Amino acid sequence: MTRYQRQIALEGWSTEGQARMQQSKVAIVGVGGLGSPISLYLAAAGVGTIGLIDNDTVSLNNLQRQVLYTEDEIGQSKAIKAAERLKKINSTITVKCFNSRLDQNNFRNLLDGYDIVIDGCDNFATRHLIAKYCEEADIPYIYGAIHGFEGQVSIFWPSKGTIRYSDLYPQTESLSPEGVKAIVPDNSVAGTTPAVVGSIMANEAIKLIVGVGEPLIGKLWTIDLRNLETNIINF
């Protein structure tokens, strides 16, 4: 336990909490700007099994925020390179990588067996599939989104009394073309935004696993990094 002694010493963590970390299984959908800090901190903290789902490749114009990767890895699979990096950070954990896009045909198979699913993706269709699976499996869905200097995080878990993700963002099929256009994510973002928001998302997963603090279940946390204004909205 030498590796984890600094966190085991925290009030409410202890060796029992670390044992829960080592037994936990967390899926991360999307290993880009948000997925980079999420996966790095969960691997370092000792999450026993981490699943990485992403079909994209490393590209130069993403390196300003996707800190898992290097210039030498441009053109290679993000999921595969991320898994290699995480194993170098913590050789004691299991990292599963799926070089695949989460879709209507595979989402149940890819997410099966995990205790928590974390959203590191950048589109609403995938988020609705994550939310659907987590509701069916009755496990927490840690949601995060970023734009520019702004970000938000929440935990959707309807059986615990929270609203559904679809209550916050309705299925696009039910919207007019103008409505769909209004909620399409914009990919302009400062590199520090996913660093902050992704770290909060990783911290929420740790809180859920260890059983410490007050997770953002039924709450939406927002931040504007231009002025460091933060808010928590209760659903």
C-alpha positions as a Markdown table, in Angstrom:
| # | Residue | x | y | z |
|---|---|---|---|---|
| 1 | Met | 0.0 | 0.0 | 0.0 |
| 2 | Thr | 3.0 | 2.3 | -0.1 |
| 3 | Arg | 1.9 | 3.7 | -3.5 |
| 4 | Tyr | -1.4 | 4.9 | -2.0 |
| 5 | Gln | -0.3 | 5.9 | 1.5 |
| 6 | Arg | -1.0 | 9.6 | 1.0 |
| 7 | Gln | -4.6 | 9.0 | 0.1 |
| 8 | Ile | -5.2 | 6.2 | 2.5 |
| 9 | Ala | -4.2 | 8.7 | 5.3 |
| 10 | Leu | -7.2 | 10.9 | 4.3 |
| 11 | Glu | -10.1 | 10.9 | 6.7 |
| 12 | Gly | -12.8 | 8.5 | 5.4 |
| 13 | Trp | -10.5 | 6.7 | 2.9 |
| 14 | Ser | -8.4 | 4.2 | 4.9 |
| 15 | Thr | -7.3 | 0.7 | 3.6 |
| 16 | Glu | -11.0 | -0.3 | 3.3 |
| 17 | Gly | -11.6 | 2.6 | 0.8 |
| 18 | Gln | -8.5 | 1.6 | -1.1 |
| 19 | Ala | -9.7 | -2.0 | -1.3 |
| 20 | Arg | -12.9 | -0.7 | -2.9 |
| 21 | Met | -10.8 | 1.3 | -5.4 |
| 22 | Gln | -8.9 | -1.9 | -6.4 |
| 23 | Gln | -12.2 | -3.8 | -6.8 |
| 24 | Ser | -13.9 | -1.1 | -8.8 |
| 25 | Lys | -14.5 | -1.2 | -12.5 |
| 26 | Val | -14.9 | 2.2 | -14.4 |
| 27 | Ala | -15.6 | 2.7 | -18.1 |
| 28 | Ile | -14.6 | 5.9 | -19.7 |
| 29 | Val | -16.3 | 6.7 | -23.0 |
| 30 | Gly | -14.0 | 9.0 | -25.0 |
| 31 | Val | -10.3 | 9.4 | -24.2 |
| 32 | Gly | -9.7 | 12.9 | -25.5 |
| 33 | Gly | -9.7 | 16.2 | -23.6 |
| 34 | Leu | -11.8 | 15.1 | -20.7 |
| 35 | Gly | -10.8 | 11.4 | -20.9 |
| 36 | Ser | -7.1 | 12.3 | -20.5 |
| 37 | Pro | -7.2 | 13.7 | -17.0 |
| 38 | Ile | -10.1 | 11.4 | -15.9 |
| 39 | Ser | -8.1 | 8.2 | -16.9 |
| 40 | Leu | -4.8 | 9.5 | -15.6 |
| 41 | Tyr | -6.0 | 10.3 | -12.1 |
| 42 | Leu | -8.2 | 7.1 | -11.8 |
| 43 | Ala | -5.2 | 5.0 | -12.9 |
| 44 | Ala | -2.9 | 6.7 | -10.4 |
| 45 | Ala | -5.5 | 6.4 | -7.6 |
| 46 | Gly | -5.7 | 2.6 | -8.2 |
| 47 | Val | -9.0 | 1.9 | -9.8 |
| 48 | Gly | -8.8 | -1.8 | -10.4 |
| 49 | Thr | -10.2 | -2.0 | -13.9 |
| 50 | Ile | -10.5 | 0.9 | -16.4 |
| 51 | Gly | -12.2 | 0.4 | -19.7 |
| 52 | Leu | -11.4 | 2.9 | -22.5 |
| 53 | Ile | -13.8 | 3.3 | -25.4 |
| 54 | Asp | -12.7 | 5.5 | -28.3 |
| 55 | Asn | -12.4 | 4.9 | -32.1 |
| 56 | Asp | -10.5 | 8.1 | -32.9 |
| 57 | Thr | -6.8 | 8.6 | -33.6 |
| 58 | Val | -4.3 | 11.0 | -32.1 |
| 59 | Ser | -4.2 | 14.3 | -34.1 |
| 60 | Leu | -1.9 | 17.3 | -33.9 |
| 61 | Asn | -4.8 | 19.8 | -33.4 |
| 62 | Asn | -5.9 | 18.0 | -30.3 |
| 63 | Leu | -2.6 | 17.8 | -28.5 |
| 64 | Gln | -3.2 | 21.2 | -26.8 |
| 65 | Arg | -5.7 | 19.5 | -24.5 |
| 66 | Gln | -5.4 | 15.7 | -24.9 |
| 67 | Val | -2.4 | 15.4 | -22.6 |
| 68 | Leu | -2.3 | 11.6 | -22.7 |
| 69 | Tyr | -0.6 | 11.7 | -26.1 |
| 70 | Thr | 2.6 | 12.8 | -27.8 |
| 71 | Glu | 3.6 | 14.0 | -31.2 |
| 72 | Asp | 5.1 | 10.6 | -32.0 |
| 73 | Glu | 1.7 | 9.0 | -31.6 |
| 74 | Ile | -0.1 | 11.1 | -34.2 |
| 75 | Gly | -2.3 | 8.9 | -36.4 |
| 76 | Gln | -2.4 | 6.0 | -33.9 |
| 77 | Ser | -5.4 | 4.7 | -31.9 |
| 78 | Lys | -6.2 | 6.8 | -28.9 |
| 79 | Ala | -7.6 | 3.9 | -27.0 |
| 80 | Ile | -4.5 | 1.7 | -27.5 |
| 81 | Lys | -2.0 | 4.5 | -26.8 |
| 82 | Ala | -4.0 | 5.6 | -23.7 |
| 83 | Ala | -4.0 | 2.1 | -22.4 |
| 84 | Glu | -0.2 | 1.8 | -22.8 |
| 85 | Arg | 0.3 | 5.1 | -21.0 |
| 86 | Leu | -2.0 | 4.1 | -18.1 |
| 87 | Lys | -0.2 | 0.8 | -17.6 |
| 88 | Lys | 3.1 | 2.7 | -17.4 |
| 89 | Ile | 1.6 | 4.9 | -14.7 |
| 90 | Asn | 0.2 | 2.0 | -12.7 |
| 91 | Ser | 1.2 | -1.5 | -13.6 |
| 92 | Thr | -1.0 | -3.0 | -10.9 |
| 93 | Ile | -4.3 | -2.1 | -12.6 |
| 94 | Thr | -6.2 | -3.7 | -15.5 |
| 95 | Val | -6.8 | -1.5 | -18.5 |
| 96 | Lys | -9.1 | -2.7 | -21.3 |
| 97 | Cys | -9.2 | -0.7 | -24.5 |
| 98 | Phe | -11.9 | -0.8 | -27.2 |
| 99 | Asn | -10.9 | 0.9 | -30.5 |
| 100 | Ser | -14.6 | 1.3 | -31.2 |
| 101 | Arg | -17.3 | 4.0 | -31.3 |
| 102 | Leu | -20.1 | 3.4 | -28.8 |
| 103 | Asp | -23.3 | 3.0 | -30.8 |
| 104 | Gln | -26.8 | 1.6 | -30.8 |
| 105 | Asn | -25.5 | -1.9 | -31.7 |
| 106 | Asn | -22.7 | -2.3 | -29.2 |
| 107 | Phe | -23.3 | 0.0 | -26.2 |
| 108 | Arg | -24.6 | -2.8 | -23.9 |
| 109 | Asn | -21.8 | -5.2 | -24.7 |
| 110 | Leu | -19.1 | -2.5 | -24.3 |
| 111 | Leu | -20.4 | -1.2 | -21.0 |
| 112 | Asp | -21.4 | -4.5 | -19.4 |
| 113 | Gly | -19.9 | -5.3 | -16.0 |
| 114 | Tyr | -18.7 | -1.8 | -15.0 |
| 115 | Asp | -19.7 | -0.1 | -11.8 |
| 116 | Ile | -19.6 | 3.5 | -13.1 |
| 117 | Val | -19.6 | 5.0 | -16.6 |
| 118 | Ile | -17.9 | 8.3 | -17.1 |
| 119 | Asp | -18.7 | 10.5 | -20.1 |
| 120 | Gly | -15.6 | 11.9 | -21.9 |
| 121 | Cys | -17.3 | 12.2 | -25.3 |
| 122 | Asp | -18.4 | 15.2 | -27.3 |
| 123 | Asn | -21.8 | 14.4 | -28.8 |
| 124 | Phe | -25.3 | 14.0 | -27.5 |
| 125 | Ala | -26.1 | 10.8 | -29.3 |
| 126 | Thr | -23.4 | 8.9 | -27.4 |
| 127 | Arg | -24.4 | 10.5 | -24.1 |
| 128 | His | -28.0 | 9.4 | -24.5 |
| 129 | Leu | -26.7 | 5.8 | -25.0 |
| 130 | Ile | -24.6 | 6.0 | -21.9 |
| 131 | Ala | -27.6 | 7.4 | -19.9 |
| 132 | Lys | -29.8 | 4.6 | -21.3 |
| 133 | Tyr | -27.4 | 1.9 | -20.3 |
| 134 | Cys | -26.7 | 3.3 | -16.8 |
| 135 | Glu | -30.4 | 3.6 | -16.1 |
| 136 | Glu | -31.0 | 0.0 | -17.2 |
| 137 | Ala | -28.0 | -1.3 | -15.2 |
| 138 | Asp | -28.8 | 1.0 | -12.2 |
| 139 | Ile | -25.3 | 2.5 | -12.0 |
| 140 | Pro | -24.1 | 6.1 | -11.9 |
| 141 | Tyr | -23.5 | 8.0 | -15.0 |
| 142 | Ile | -20.9 | 10.8 | -14.5 |
| 143 | Tyr | -21.6 | 13.5 | -17.0 |
| 144 | Gly | -19.3 | 16.3 | -18.1 |
| 145 | Ala | -19.2 | 18.8 | -20.8 |
| 146 | Ile | -16.9 | 21.7 | -21.8 |
| 147 | His | -16.9 | 24.7 | -24.2 |
| 148 | Gly | -14.4 | 27.4 | -24.4 |
| 149 | Phe | -13.5 | 28.3 | -20.8 |
| 150 | Glu | -16.7 | 26.8 | -19.3 |
| 151 | Gly | -17.6 | 23.4 | -18.1 |
| 152 | Gln | -20.2 | 21.4 | -16.1 |
| 153 | Val | -20.4 | 18.1 | -14.2 |
| 154 | Ser | -23.2 | 16.1 | -12.8 |
| 155 | Ile | -24.1 | 12.5 | -11.8 |
| 156 | Phe | -27.3 | 11.0 | -13.2 |
| 157 | Trp | -28.7 | 8.1 | -11.2 |
| 158 | Pro | -32.5 | 8.0 | -11.5 |
| 159 | Ser | -33.0 | 5.2 | -8.9 |
| 160 | Lys | -31.4 | 7.6 | -6.4 |
| 161 | Gly | -33.9 | 10.2 | -7.1 |
| 162 | Thr | -32.1 | 12.3 | -9.8 |
| 163 | Ile | -33.6 | 13.5 | -13.0 |
| 164 | Arg | -32.6 | 11.7 | -16.2 |
| 165 | Tyr | -30.0 | 13.0 | -18.7 |
| 166 | Ser | -32.8 | 13.3 | -21.2 |
| 167 | Asp | -34.6 | 15.7 | -18.9 |
| 168 | Leu | -31.7 | 18.0 | -19.2 |
| 169 | Tyr | -31.0 | 17.4 | -22.9 |
| 170 | Pro | -34.0 | 15.9 | -24.8 |
| 171 | Gln | -33.4 | 13.4 | -27.5 |
| 172 | Thr | -32.5 | 15.2 | -30.7 |
| 173 | Glu | -35.1 | 13.3 | -32.6 |
| 174 | Ser | -37.8 | 15.2 | -30.8 |
| 175 | Leu | -36.4 | 18.6 | -31.7 |
| 176 | Ser | -36.8 | 20.8 | -34.7 |
| 177 | Pro | -33.8 | 21.3 | -37.0 |
| 178 | Glu | -33.2 | 24.6 | -35.4 |
| 179 | Gly | -33.3 | 23.0 | -31.9 |
| 180 | Val | -30.8 | 20.3 | -33.0 |
| 181 | Lys | -28.5 | 23.0 | -34.3 |
| 182 | Ala | -28.7 | 24.9 | -31.1 |
| 183 | Ile | -27.4 | 22.1 | -29.0 |
| 184 | Val | -24.7 | 20.6 | -31.2 |
| 185 | Pro | -21.4 | 20.8 | -29.2 |
| 186 | Asp | -18.8 | 23.4 | -30.3 |
| 187 | Asn | -15.2 | 22.0 | -30.3 |
| 188 | Ser | -13.5 | 25.3 | -29.5 |
| 189 | Val | -12.0 | 25.0 | -26.0 |
| 190 | Ala | -9.0 | 26.1 | -23.9 |
| 191 | Gly | -6.7 | 23.3 | -23.0 |
| 192 | Thr | -7.0 | 24.0 | -19.3 |
| 193 | Thr | -10.8 | 23.6 | -19.3 |
| 194 | Pro | -10.9 | 19.8 | -19.7 |
| 195 | Ala | -8.0 | 19.6 | -17.2 |
| 196 | Val | -10.2 | 21.2 | -14.5 |
| 197 | Val | -13.5 | 19.6 | -15.5 |
| 198 | Gly | -12.0 | 16.2 | -16.1 |
| 199 | Ser | -10.3 | 16.3 | -12.7 |
| 200 | Ile | -13.6 | 17.1 | -11.0 |
| 201 | Met | -15.2 | 14.1 | -12.9 |
| 202 | Ala | -12.4 | 11.8 | -11.7 |
| 203 | Asn | -12.9 | 13.1 | -8.2 |
| 204 | Glu | -16.6 | 12.4 | -8.3 |
| 205 | Ala | -15.8 | 8.8 | -9.3 |
| 206 | Ile | -13.4 | 8.5 | -6.4 |
| 207 | Lys | -16.0 | 9.8 | -4.0 |
| 208 | Leu | -18.5 | 7.3 | -5.2 |
| 209 | Ile | -16.1 | 4.4 | -4.9 |
| 210 | Val | -14.5 | 5.2 | -1.6 |
| 211 | Gly | -17.7 | 6.5 | 0.0 |
| 212 | Val | -16.4 | 9.9 | 1.0 |
| 213 | Gly | -17.9 | 13.4 | 0.7 |
| 214 | Glu | -21.1 | 14.4 | -1.1 |
| 215 | Pro | -21.1 | 13.3 | -4.8 |
| 216 | Leu | -22.9 | 15.5 | -7.3 |
| 217 | Ile | -25.9 | 13.2 | -7.5 |
| 218 | Gly | -28.9 | 15.3 | -8.6 |
| 219 | Lys | -26.7 | 18.4 | -8.8 |
| 220 | Leu | -25.1 | 20.3 | -11.7 |
| 221 | Trp | -21.8 | 21.9 | -11.0 |
| 222 | Thr | -20.7 | 24.6 | -13.4 |
| 223 | Ile | -17.5 | 26.7 | -13.7 |
| 224 | Asp | -16.4 | 29.6 | -15.9 |
| 225 | Leu | -12.6 | 29.7 | -15.9 |
| 226 | Arg | -12.5 | 33.3 | -17.1 |
| 227 | Asn | -13.6 | 34.5 | -13.7 |
| 228 | Leu | -13.5 | 31.3 | -11.6 |
| 229 | Glu | -17.3 | 31.6 | -11.0 |
| 230 | Thr | -18.8 | 28.3 | -9.9 |
| 231 | Asn | -22.3 | 27.3 | -9.2 |
| 232 | Ile | -24.2 | 24.2 | -8.0 |
| 233 | Ile | -27.7 | 23.8 | -9.3 |
| 234 | Asn | -30.0 | 21.3 | -7.5 |
| 235 | Phe | -32.3 | 19.3 | -9.7 |
